[in-house]
Amino acid sequence: MNKLGRLALRAAAWGLVPAVPLLITGAVIAFAVNFQPLYEYGFDRYDVGRTTGLSEAELSKAARGLIDYFNSGAEFIDLTVEKDGRPFALFNDREIVHLYDVKGLIRLDYWVLALSLAYAAAVSAIMVRRREPQRLAAPLFWGGMLALGIVISRAVIAIVDFDAFFVQFHMVSFVNDFWLLNPATDYLIMLFPGGFWRDAMVFVDVIILSLTAAVTVVAWRHVRVGSVRS
């Protein structure tokens, strides 16, 4: 391979630095969105059955309905549960529009995950085929460090003032105010109160930290081995 080709391969390997946090974060968010026990944990912890008047079975149905909607081709959610022995449309028009917006963010996460995974897999396959997997160690290490820095910084900001962080996230992520819901009348916010989102962020961040720490440690060991051999 000529010098230009080697430079291109090196640049591709270092492209893993931004790809690592995108891949890990995207994967963990996708997992959390589809992890029904997380929803049910929140229902139990925050006594959502009492707040909404829905049975445990209907709350589970609501969780499954949301997950199915996020992964379906349906534009708007149409979720009916049973309350007081009668069918009940769980979400009003404002909540339906907001869930449509949320679905857009989830689909964006899926795309980020797919593209970053494809990139990482392609670069890794090329390096392995060329019998140069050691070239992946340093980019993976710094990608892990970048991911750790991002998640720790975000966690510190959220710990200082979670409510302000939560509001700012919504203002940046959505172009309308349909996310402003009434906890006394809107079931979406009854199902997922503020405390749930704090817990969900901790859940996501702990997994991200664990995965990035593992990647960083393993990559660092290979970096050190490579430096010793050289």
Secondary structure, DSSP 8 states (H G I E B T S, - for coil): --HHHHHHHHHHHHTHHHHHHHHHHHHHHHHHHT-HHHHHHHHHHTTHHHHH---HHHHHHHHHHHHHHHTSS-SS---EEEETTEEEE---HHHHHHHHHHHHHHHHHHHHHHHHHHHHHHHHHHHHHTT-GGGGHHHHHHHHHHHHHHHHHHHHHHHH-HHHHHHHHHHHH-SSSTT---TTT-HHHHHS-HHHHHHHHHHHHHHHHHHHHHHHHHHHHHHHHHHHH-
